[in-house]
Amino acid sequence: MKRFIKFGGEMISLPALEEVFSSAFPADENGPMVAVEGIEKENRKHIYLFNRNPMEISEANRLLQEAGFRGIMRIDKTLIMKEIPVLGTGKTNYRKLRELIEKDIEPNTL
């Protein structure tokens, strides 16, 4: 599974964005605190921050700016989750997160 989005002629590294949040909110005994996933659909990018604690989009994007990310390298939406889905290996289940984004942006499924 690719972990980047190409938008506006630029490559956006989702792991690089996620690292900013993972450093600020490290995993605990219950698993990861945050995850970043995104999709390109209908010539738009949708980058989501999945978080176990509430965080406003403005706060998330402020953290990215402080880490040197500018322009299109920003979070479009945050979703609070009781737990971040993980695979049997303990790694984040990005496929499941991608499915959640697809459902969230599809107007017929809301």
Order of alpha helices (4+ residues) and beta strands (2+ residues): beta-beta-alpha-beta-beta-alpha-beta-alpha
